[in-house]
Amino acid sequence: MKKKSFKLTSLSPKDKAPAFVEELTDQTVVVGHLVTLSCRTAEPVTEVEWFKDGVPIQGNERVLISSTLKNYHLLTILVVNAHDLGIYACVATNVLGSASTCCILKKAAGVGNSKGDVKAKIKSNTNLYTVTDCSTGKQTKLLEFCMAGNPEVAQVYKDGALIVWKPAESASPVTYFVQYRKEGEEWRPLTLDISDCCYSTHVLSEGQVYSFRIACISKAGMGPYSNPSASVRTGRPSQALSKDLGSREEPVAVDPRSTLQTGVKRGRFSIVRPCREKLSGRMFAAKIIPYTEKTKESTLQEYLILKQLHHSNIVQLHGAFLSPHDLVLILELCEGMELLQFLSLGKSYSELEVRDYLWQMLSAVEFLHAKQILHLDLRSENTIVTEHKLLKILDFGNAHVYSPDKVIAPEKYMDYLETMAPEVLEGHGAVPTTDIWAVGVTAFIMLSSDYPFSSDTPSELEKGIKKGLIRFPRCYAGLSGGAVSFLQSTLWANPWGRPSASDCLKLLWLQEAGLATFQQPPIFFPSSKLKNFLRERRKRTQQSATL
């Protein structure tokens, strides 16, 4: 986001001056970690601004600013640095007045800085250094300078390579400096100050021989260079990694700093397990994706896409590791329930809640499409509702980078035929509005507890989807005109007739302030039908797994 403030919808005559019902609270954070500041207003507001030490904050790839129609206002710093510490304020404003809430972001106890000192290694087989004061010549302290693992070339491209290495063991945040050497030449810098343990480059010359080395940069300074990688020639298929981490049936040793935990969630092509960072105790999710030489490039696509994404409604990538058989993605651990299950928890749920979650989903889709990325698997099963009723989109295994001159042909999965767009079934390829179709299907299920299309046979089901024969009588009684219009437009059979994500977010139905709506009383739906829908879906999934 580029704007420093987050604007919501216009006011109604029943609006009041802003007031916070949940204030910001002071937080202590470890530098290099993620932190979220959260507050909530009693009523919808026209504008929300965030300040640090009195200076307006602008959202960017590291700092995410968002609000939901439930009046939660969130500021997330993905990687906290020393400059982020200070006093934060959230100011909510409408035409009737303004209100503010403040908190202090403090640093957890850590290691001091050695800036201005001179270092000297004391043992050749350790990373320990003595630090000598330049002015007095006295030794002041011992510091441990981190050393990255030796790099390995995981993939060779026509004009570059994908380099991976084991992370340095450090209690403080570290970054890496990557150098390359062309055969017969000196070492040259490739990239500086990256936090990931892998790097993809496309700036090398085709047909030349290269090797790579890594240095780790921490609070103590830059450590020694690693041993060089094996030499590779660009333009040729890459060889297998030299270190075998075992078969896929065994736990994958993804990171010496992390320990895999019990509890497994299996997807179509992956296994997701909780993992704990040993030094900090922080929990993450390790997504383990098997691959072969034939599928390696397509498997790495998920990592390359996730690396670009920083949005409060999208799961965050924290790292990636590659073995000869598996890609392991270290992801934000999103605790909660999938969207439909969350809605079914109570005795009923409202059209307002449906609108809120659709608004969050479309906000993420708008962000993806602005980066020319298609998700292509937007289903309730690939979402989760976390704390503060924040929706997160998960699983980018089917995601693709979109180009108008390239046909994207997602596979047809018969288990999910009811959710597939007509253009995919007809073999024309996916476009940005293919994701809008998926949002429309999810909206229809929430507003009916049924699929928009169904039939006794797959062939008849395909025909109904291609013709756009939506079963509106299955929807709950009393839907607002805005809800029906949204379903009609997003489930339009011709992809070019559907609205974009940006167009959807401009619809009055999604812009209304919800609690301030006075045209009609709130509409509620019993959750019993949705619970039955989920039970039937679970049975179908289990039956498919046994085939």
C-alpha positions as CSV (number, residue, x, y, z in Angstrom):
1,M,0.0,0.0,0.0
2,K,1.2,3.5,-0.8
3,K,-1.2,5.6,1.1
4,K,-0.4,6.6,4.6
5,S,-4.1,6.4,5.7
6,F,-6.7,3.7,5.2
7,K,-10.0,5.1,3.9
8,L,-13.3,3.3,4.5
9,T,-16.8,4.1,3.4
10,S,-19.0,7.2,3.5
11,L,-21.1,8.0,6.6
12,S,-24.8,7.7,7.2
13,P,-27.0,10.1,9.2
14,K,-26.8,7.7,12.2
15,D,-23.0,7.9,12.5
16,K,-21.3,9.1,15.7
17,A,-17.9,10.6,16.4
18,P,-15.2,8.0,16.5
19,A,-14.4,6.1,19.8
20,F,-12.1,3.2,20.4
21,V,-13.5,0.2,22.2
22,E,-10.2,-1.7,22.0
23,E,-7.1,0.5,22.6
24,L,-3.5,-0.1,21.4
25,T,-1.4,-1.9,24.0
26,D,2.3,-1.5,24.7
27,Q,4.4,-4.3,23.1
28,T,7.9,-5.7,23.5
29,V,9.4,-7.1,20.3
30,V,12.7,-8.8,19.3
31,V,14.4,-7.0,16.4
32,G,14.0,-9.0,13.3
33,H,10.7,-10.4,14.3
34,L,7.1,-9.6,13.2
35,V,4.7,-7.5,15.3
36,T,1.1,-6.5,14.8
37,L,-0.5,-3.5,16.5
38,S,-4.3,-3.7,16.7
39,C,-7.2,-1.5,17.9
40,R,-10.9,-1.3,17.2
41,T,-13.4,1.5,16.8
42,A,-17.0,1.3,18.0
43,E,-18.4,2.5,14.6
44,P,-17.1,2.6,11.0
45,V,-14.9,5.6,10.4
46,T,-14.1,7.6,7.2
47,E,-10.3,7.6,7.6
48,V,-7.7,5.9,9.8
49,E,-4.1,7.2,10.0
50,W,-1.1,5.7,11.8
51,F,1.8,7.7,13.3
52,K,5.2,6.9,14.8
53,D,6.6,9.6,17.1
54,G,4.2,12.0,15.5
55,V,5.2,11.3,11.9
56,P,2.6,9.7,9.5
57,I,3.4,6.1,8.5
58,Q,3.1,5.0,4.9
59,G,2.4,1.3,4.1
60,N,5.0,-0.5,2.1
61,E,6.3,-4.1,1.5
62,R,7.6,-4.2,5.1
63,V,4.8,-2.3,6.9
64,L,1.2,-3.4,6.2
65,I,-1.8,-1.2,7.1
66,S,-5.3,-2.6,6.9
67,S,-8.8,-2.3,8.3
68,T,-11.8,-4.6,8.2
69,L,-15.5,-3.9,8.1
70,K,-15.6,-5.2,11.7
71,N,-13.8,-2.0,12.6
72,Y,-10.4,-3.6,13.5
73,H,-7.5,-1.5,12.5
74,L,-4.1,-3.3,12.1
75,L,-0.5,-2.2,11.5
76,T,1.9,-5.1,10.9
77,I,5.7,-4.7,10.7
78,L,7.0,-7.9,9.0
79,V,10.6,-7.4,10.1
80,V,11.2,-5.0,13.0
81,N,14.4,-3.0,13.1
82,A,15.7,-0.5,15.6
83,H,14.2,2.5,13.8
84,D,10.7,1.0,14.3
85,L,10.9,1.3,18.1
86,G,9.0,4.3,19.6
87,I,5.5,5.6,20.2
88,Y,2.7,4.6,17.8
89,A,-0.7,6.3,17.5
90,C,-3.8,5.4,15.5
91,V,-6.1,8.3,14.7
92,A,-9.7,7.6,13.5
93,T,-11.6,10.4,11.8
94,N,-15.0,11.2,10.4
95,V,-16.8,14.4,9.8
96,L,-18.1,14.4,13.4
97,G,-14.7,14.3,15.0
98,S,-11.6,12.2,15.7
99,A,-10.2,9.9,18.4
100,S,-6.8,8.5,19.0
101,T,-5.1,5.7,20.9
102,C,-1.3,5.2,21.6
103,C,1.2,2.5,22.5
104,I,4.9,2.1,22.9
105,L,6.9,-0.5,20.9
106,K,9.9,-1.5,23.0
107,K,12.9,-3.6,22.2
108,A,13.4,-6.9,24.0
109,A,16.7,-7.3,25.8
110,G,19.4,-8.1,23.2
111,V,23.1,-7.9,22.3
112,G,24.9,-4.5,22.3
113,N,26.5,-2.9,19.3
114,S,30.2,-3.1,18.6
115,K,30.3,-0.3,16.1
116,G,33.7,1.4,15.9
117,D,35.6,-1.6,17.4
118,V,38.3,-3.7,15.7
119,K,37.9,-7.5,15.7
120,A,40.4,-10.3,15.5
121,K,39.7,-14.0,15.4
122,I,41.1,-16.0,18.3
123,K,40.5,-19.6,17.1
124,S,40.6,-21.0,13.6
125,N,37.9,-23.6,14.3
126,T,35.4,-21.3,15.9
127,N,33.5,-18.1,15.0
128,L,34.7,-16.3,18.2
129,Y,36.5,-12.9,18.0
130,T,38.0,-10.6,20.5
131,V,36.9,-7.0,20.1
132,T,39.6,-4.3,20.8
133,D,38.9,-0.7,21.5
134,C,40.6,1.5,18.9
135,S,41.4,4.3,21.3
136,T,42.8,2.3,24.3
137,G,44.0,-0.9,22.6
138,K,42.2,-2.9,25.3
139,Q,40.1,-6.0,24.6
140,T,36.6,-5.2,25.6
141,K,34.5,-8.3,24.8
142,L,34.0,-11.4,22.8
143,L,31.6,-11.6,19.9
144,E,30.5,-14.4,17.8
145,F,30.4,-13.6,14.1
146,C,28.0,-15.8,12.2
147,M,29.0,-18.0,9.2
148,A,26.5,-19.1,6.6
149,G,26.3,-22.7,5.3
150,N,28.1,-23.5,2.1
151,P,26.0,-22.6,-0.9
152,E,24.6,-25.2,-3.3
153,V,23.2,-24.6,-6.8
154,A,19.6,-25.9,-6.8
155,Q,18.7,-24.9,-10.3
156,V,20.6,-23.6,-13.3
157,Y,18.9,-21.3,-15.8
158,K,19.9,-20.0,-19.2
159,D,21.2,-16.8,-17.7
160,G,21.5,-17.5,-14.0
161,A,21.0,-19.9,-11.1
162,L,19.1,-20.5,-7.9
163,I,21.5,-20.7,-5.0
164,V,20.5,-22.1,-1.6
165,W,22.3,-22.4,1.7
166,K,21.7,-23.4,5.3
167,P,21.0,-20.4,7.6
168,A,23.5,-19.1,10.2
169,E,22.8,-20.0,13.8
170,S,22.2,-16.7,15.5
171,A,20.0,-15.3,18.3
172,S,19.9,-11.9,16.5
173,P,18.7,-11.1,13.0
174,V,21.1,-11.7,10.1
175,T,21.3,-10.9,6.4
176,Y,23.5,-12.4,3.7
177,F,26.0,-11.1,1.1
178,V,26.3,-13.2,-2.0
179,Q,29.3,-13.1,-4.4
180,Y,29.9,-14.9,-7.7
181,R,33.0,-15.7,-9.6
182,K,33.2,-16.4,-13.3
183,E,35.8,-19.0,-14.2
184,G,39.2,-17.3,-14.5
185,E,38.1,-14.0,-12.9
186,E,37.9,-12.4,-9.5
187,W,35.0,-12.6,-7.0
188,R,32.3,-10.0,-7.6
189,P,29.2,-9.0,-5.5
190,L,25.9,-10.4,-6.7
191,T,23.5,-9.1,-4.0
192,L,23.7,-7.6,-0.5
193,D,21.5,-7.5,2.5
194,I,19.0,-10.3,1.8
195,S,17.3,-12.2,4.6
196,D,16.3,-15.4,2.7
197,C,18.6,-18.4,2.6
198,C,18.2,-18.7,-1.2
199,Y,18.7,-16.3,-4.1
200,S,17.7,-16.5,-7.8
201,T,19.7,-14.5,-10.3
202,H,19.2,-13.9,-14.0
203,V,22.1,-11.6,-14.8
204,L,24.8,-14.1,-15.7
205,S,26.2,-14.9,-19.2
206,E,24.9,-18.0,-21.0
207,G,27.3,-20.9,-21.4
208,Q,29.8,-19.7,-18.8
209,V,31.1,-21.4,-15.6
210,Y,30.3,-19.8,-12.3
211,S,30.7,-20.5,-8.6
212,F,29.2,-18.7,-5.6
213,R,30.0,-18.0,-1.9
214,I,28.1,-16.4,1.0
215,A,29.0,-14.1,3.9
216,C,26.7,-13.6,6.9
217,I,26.1,-10.1,8.3
218,S,25.0,-9.7,11.9
219,K,25.1,-7.1,14.6
220,A,28.8,-8.1,15.2
221,G,29.6,-7.3,11.5
222,M,30.3,-9.4,8.4
223,G,31.6,-12.9,9.1
224,P,34.0,-14.9,6.9
225,Y,33.0,-16.2,3.5
226,S,31.7,-19.7,3.1
227,N,33.4,-22.3,0.9
228,P,32.6,-21.8,-2.8
229,S,29.8,-23.8,-4.3
230,A,30.4,-26.4,-6.9
231,S,31.0,-24.8,-10.3
232,V,28.1,-24.9,-12.8
233,R,27.7,-23.9,-16.4
234,T,24.7,-21.6,-17.2
235,G,22.3,-22.9,-19.8
236,R,22.6,-26.5,-18.8
237,P,20.3,-28.6,-16.6
238,S,21.3,-28.5,-12.9
239,Q,22.7,-31.5,-11.1
240,A,21.2,-32.9,-7.9
241,L,22.2,-31.3,-4.6
242,S,25.2,-33.0,-3.1
243,K,23.7,-33.5,0.4
244,D,20.9,-36.1,0.6
245,L,18.6,-35.3,3.5
246,G,16.8,-38.7,3.4
247,S,13.7,-40.1,1.8
248,R,10.4,-38.2,1.8
249,E,9.0,-40.7,4.4
250,E,11.5,-39.4,7.0
251,P,11.4,-36.0,8.7
252,V,13.0,-33.4,6.4
253,A,15.9,-31.6,8.1
254,V,15.0,-28.2,6.8
255,D,16.8,-25.9,9.2
256,P,19.2,-26.6,12.2
257,R,17.4,-23.7,13.9
258,S,14.0,-25.3,13.6
259,T,12.3,-28.5,15.0
260,L,9.4,-30.1,13.3
261,Q,6.4,-30.7,15.6
262,T,3.7,-33.3,15.7
263,G,0.5,-32.7,13.8
264,V,0.2,-33.1,10.1
265,K,-2.1,-31.6,7.5
266,R,-2.0,-33.2,4.1
267,G,-2.8,-31.4,0.9
268,R,-3.0,-32.7,-2.7
269,F,0.7,-32.4,-3.2
270,S,2.2,-31.4,0.1
271,I,2.3,-32.0,3.9
272,V,2.1,-29.1,6.4
273,R,3.6,-29.5,9.8
274,P,4.1,-27.0,12.7
275,C,7.7,-26.2,13.4
276,R,9.5,-24.3,16.2
277,E,12.4,-22.0,15.8
278,K,14.9,-23.3,18.5
279,L,16.4,-20.0,19.5
280,S,13.3,-17.9,19.8
281,G,10.7,-20.6,20.4
282,R,8.5,-19.0,17.7
283,M,6.1,-21.3,15.9
284,F,5.9,-21.5,12.1
285,A,4.3,-23.8,9.5
286,A,6.6,-26.0,7.4
287,K,5.0,-26.9,4.1
288,I,6.9,-29.8,2.6
289,I,6.5,-30.3,-1.1
290,P,8.0,-33.3,-2.8
291,Y,9.4,-32.8,-6.3
292,T,11.3,-34.6,-9.1
293,E,13.7,-33.2,-11.6
294,K,10.8,-32.9,-14.0
295,T,8.6,-30.9,-11.6
296,K,11.3,-28.9,-9.8
297,E,10.9,-25.7,-11.8
298,S,7.1,-25.7,-11.4
299,T,7.4,-26.5,-7.7
300,L,9.8,-23.6,-7.1
301,Q,7.2,-21.3,-8.6
302,E,5.3,-21.2,-5.4
303,Y,8.3,-20.0,-3.5
304,L,9.1,-17.3,-6.1
305,I,5.5,-16.0,-6.0
306,L,5.2,-16.0,-2.2
307,K,8.5,-14.1,-1.9
308,Q,6.8,-11.1,-3.6
309,L,3.7,-11.0,-1.4
310,H,3.3,-8.8,1.6
311,H,-0.4,-8.3,2.4
312,S,-2.3,-8.6,5.7
313,N,-4.7,-11.1,4.1
314,I,-2.1,-13.3,2.6
315,V,0.1,-15.9,4.5
316,Q,3.7,-14.6,4.9
317,L,6.8,-16.5,3.7
318,H,9.7,-16.5,6.3
319,G,12.1,-18.8,4.5
320,A,12.7,-21.7,2.2
321,F,15.0,-24.7,2.1
322,L,15.7,-27.2,-0.6
323,S,16.7,-30.9,-0.3
324,P,17.2,-33.3,-3.2
325,H,13.6,-34.4,-2.9
326,D,11.6,-31.7,-1.2
327,L,11.0,-28.0,-1.2
328,V,10.2,-26.7,2.4
329,L,8.5,-23.4,2.8
330,I,8.6,-21.8,6.3
331,L,5.4,-19.9,6.5
332,E,3.6,-17.8,9.1
333,L,1.6,-20.1,11.4
334,C,-2.0,-19.0,10.9
335,E,-4.1,-20.4,13.7
336,G,-7.8,-20.5,13.3
337,M,-10.5,-22.2,11.2
338,E,-11.3,-22.2,7.5
339,L,-13.8,-19.6,6.5
340,L,-17.0,-21.8,6.1
341,Q,-16.2,-23.7,9.4
342,F,-15.8,-20.4,11.2
343,L,-19.2,-19.1,10.0
344,S,-20.8,-22.4,11.1
345,L,-19.7,-22.1,14.7
346,G,-22.7,-20.2,16.0
347,K,-26.4,-20.7,15.6
348,S,-26.4,-18.1,12.8
349,Y,-24.3,-15.7,10.8
350,S,-25.2,-12.5,9.0
351,E,-25.0,-11.1,5.5
352,L,-22.8,-8.4,7.0
353,E,-20.2,-11.1,8.0
354,V,-20.3,-12.5,4.5
355,R,-19.6,-9.1,3.1
356,D,-16.7,-8.5,5.5
357,Y,-14.9,-11.7,4.5
358,L,-15.5,-11.1,0.8
359,W,-14.1,-7.6,1.2
360,Q,-10.9,-9.0,2.8
361,M,-10.6,-11.7,0.1
362,L,-11.1,-9.2,-2.7
363,S,-8.6,-6.9,-1.1
364,A,-6.0,-9.7,-1.4
365,V,-7.0,-10.6,-4.9
366,E,-6.7,-7.0,-6.0
367,F,-3.2,-6.9,-4.6
368,L,-2.3,-10.2,-6.4
369,H,-3.7,-9.0,-9.7
370,A,-1.8,-5.7,-9.4
371,K,1.4,-7.9,-9.4
372,Q,0.1,-10.0,-12.3
373,I,-0.3,-13.0,-10.1
374,L,-3.4,-15.4,-10.3
375,H,-4.1,-17.6,-7.4
376,L,-6.4,-20.1,-9.3
377,D,-7.4,-22.1,-6.2
378,L,-9.5,-19.6,-4.2
379,R,-11.7,-21.9,-2.1
380,S,-12.8,-21.8,1.6
381,E,-10.4,-24.7,2.2
382,N,-7.5,-22.4,1.2
383,T,-8.5,-19.7,3.7
384,I,-8.3,-19.3,7.4
385,V,-9.9,-16.9,9.8
386,T,-7.4,-15.9,12.5
387,E,-7.4,-13.6,15.5
388,H,-9.4,-10.3,15.1
389,K,-11.5,-12.2,12.4
390,L,-8.7,-11.5,9.9
391,L,-9.0,-13.7,6.8
392,K,-5.8,-15.2,5.4
393,I,-5.4,-16.7,1.9
394,L,-3.2,-19.8,1.9
395,D,-1.8,-22.4,-0.5
396,F,-0.2,-20.8,-3.7
397,G,0.6,-24.2,-5.2
398,N,-1.6,-23.4,-8.3
399,A,-0.6,-19.8,-8.6
400,H,0.8,-18.4,-11.9
401,V,2.3,-15.2,-13.1
402,Y,-0.1,-13.9,-15.7
403,S,0.8,-12.6,-19.2
404,P,-1.9,-11.8,-21.8
405,D,0.1,-13.5,-24.5
406,K,0.5,-16.7,-22.6
407,V,-2.2,-19.3,-22.0
408,I,-2.4,-20.6,-18.4
409,A,-4.2,-24.0,-18.4
410,P,-4.8,-25.1,-14.8
411,E,-5.4,-28.8,-14.3
412,K,-9.0,-30.0,-14.0
413,Y,-9.5,-31.6,-10.6
414,M,-12.8,-33.6,-10.6
415,D,-13.0,-33.2,-6.8
416,Y,-13.5,-29.5,-7.2
417,L,-15.4,-29.4,-10.4
418,E,-18.3,-27.3,-8.8
419,T,-15.8,-24.5,-8.2
420,M,-14.1,-24.4,-11.6
421,A,-14.6,-21.5,-14.1
422,P,-16.2,-22.1,-17.5
423,E,-13.1,-20.9,-19.4
424,V,-11.0,-23.5,-17.6
425,L,-13.4,-26.3,-18.3
426,E,-13.5,-25.2,-22.0
427,G,-9.7,-25.2,-22.2
428,H,-9.3,-21.5,-23.0
429,G,-7.0,-20.9,-20.1
430,A,-7.2,-18.8,-17.0
431,V,-7.4,-15.0,-16.8
432,P,-7.6,-12.6,-13.8
433,T,-11.4,-12.9,-13.7
434,T,-11.0,-16.6,-13.2
435,D,-10.2,-15.7,-9.6
436,I,-13.3,-13.5,-9.5
437,W,-15.4,-16.6,-10.5
438,A,-13.9,-18.4,-7.5
439,V,-14.8,-15.6,-5.2
440,G,-18.3,-15.7,-6.6
441,V,-18.6,-19.4,-5.9
442,T,-17.4,-18.9,-2.3
443,A,-19.9,-16.0,-1.9
444,F,-22.7,-18.2,-3.2
445,I,-21.9,-21.0,-0.8
446,M,-21.9,-18.6,2.1
447,L,-25.2,-17.2,1.0
448,S,-26.9,-20.5,0.3
449,S,-24.9,-23.4,1.9
450,D,-24.9,-25.0,-1.5
451,Y,-23.0,-24.9,-4.7
452,P,-24.2,-22.5,-7.5
453,F,-24.2,-25.5,-9.9
454,S,-24.9,-29.2,-9.4
455,S,-25.9,-32.2,-11.3
456,D,-26.0,-36.0,-11.0
457,T,-23.2,-36.5,-13.5
458,P,-20.0,-34.6,-14.1
459,S,-20.8,-34.1,-17.8
460,E,-24.1,-32.4,-17.0
461,L,-22.5,-30.4,-14.3
462,E,-19.9,-29.1,-16.8
463,K,-22.7,-28.1,-19.2
464,G,-24.5,-26.1,-16.5
465,I,-21.3,-24.3,-15.5
466,K,-20.4,-23.4,-19.1
467,K,-23.9,-22.0,-19.6
468,G,-23.9,-20.1,-16.3
469,L,-27.1,-21.8,-15.0
470,I,-26.9,-20.5,-11.5
471,R,-29.4,-22.1,-9.0
472,F,-30.6,-18.8,-7.3
473,P,-33.6,-20.5,-5.7
474,R,-31.1,-22.3,-3.4
475,C,-30.0,-19.0,-1.8
476,Y,-31.4,-18.0,1.5
477,A,-34.6,-15.9,1.6
478,G,-34.2,-12.2,2.2
479,L,-30.9,-11.6,0.4
480,S,-30.3,-7.9,-0.3
481,G,-30.3,-6.7,-3.9
482,G,-26.6,-6.0,-3.5
483,A,-25.9,-9.6,-2.7
484,V,-27.9,-11.0,-5.6
485,S,-26.2,-8.5,-8.0
486,F,-22.8,-9.5,-6.7
487,L,-23.5,-13.2,-7.4
488,Q,-24.8,-12.5,-10.9
489,S,-21.8,-10.4,-11.9
490,T,-19.0,-12.6,-10.4
491,L,-20.6,-15.8,-11.8
492,W,-21.1,-14.5,-15.3
493,A,-20.2,-17.3,-17.7
494,N,-18.1,-15.0,-20.0
495,P,-14.9,-14.1,-18.2
496,W,-14.7,-10.7,-19.9
497,G,-18.2,-9.8,-18.5
498,R,-17.1,-10.2,-14.9
499,P,-15.9,-7.3,-12.8
500,S,-12.3,-7.0,-11.7
501,A,-11.3,-7.2,-8.0
502,S,-11.0,-3.4,-8.0
503,D,-14.5,-3.0,-9.5
504,C,-15.9,-5.4,-6.9
505,L,-14.4,-3.3,-4.0
506,K,-16.2,-0.3,-5.4
507,L,-19.6,-1.9,-5.4
508,L,-22.0,-0.2,-3.0
509,W,-22.9,-3.6,-1.4
510,L,-19.3,-4.0,-0.2
511,Q,-18.8,-0.4,0.6
512,E,-21.7,0.0,3.0
513,A,-20.7,0.6,6.6
514,G,-22.6,-2.5,7.8
515,L,-23.6,-1.6,11.3
516,A,-24.7,1.9,10.2
517,T,-27.0,0.5,7.4
518,F,-30.5,1.7,8.1
519,Q,-32.4,0.7,4.9
520,Q,-33.3,-2.7,6.3
521,P,-32.7,-4.8,9.4
522,P,-29.7,-7.1,9.5
523,I,-30.1,-10.4,7.6
524,F,-29.2,-13.6,9.5
525,F,-28.8,-17.2,8.2
526,P,-29.1,-20.4,10.3
527,S,-25.8,-22.2,10.4
528,S,-27.4,-25.7,10.5
529,K,-27.6,-25.9,6.7
530,L,-23.9,-24.8,6.4
531,K,-22.9,-27.5,8.9
532,N,-24.7,-30.1,6.7
533,F,-22.9,-28.8,3.6
534,L,-19.5,-29.2,5.4
535,R,-20.4,-32.7,6.5
536,E,-21.3,-33.7,2.9
537,R,-18.1,-32.1,1.6
538,R,-16.0,-33.9,4.1
539,K,-17.6,-37.3,3.1
540,R,-16.9,-36.6,-0.6
541,T,-13.3,-35.7,0.2
542,Q,-12.8,-38.9,2.2
543,Q,-14.4,-41.0,-0.6
544,S,-12.1,-39.4,-3.2
545,A,-9.1,-40.2,-1.0
546,T,-9.9,-43.9,-0.9
547,L,-10.2,-44.2,-4.7
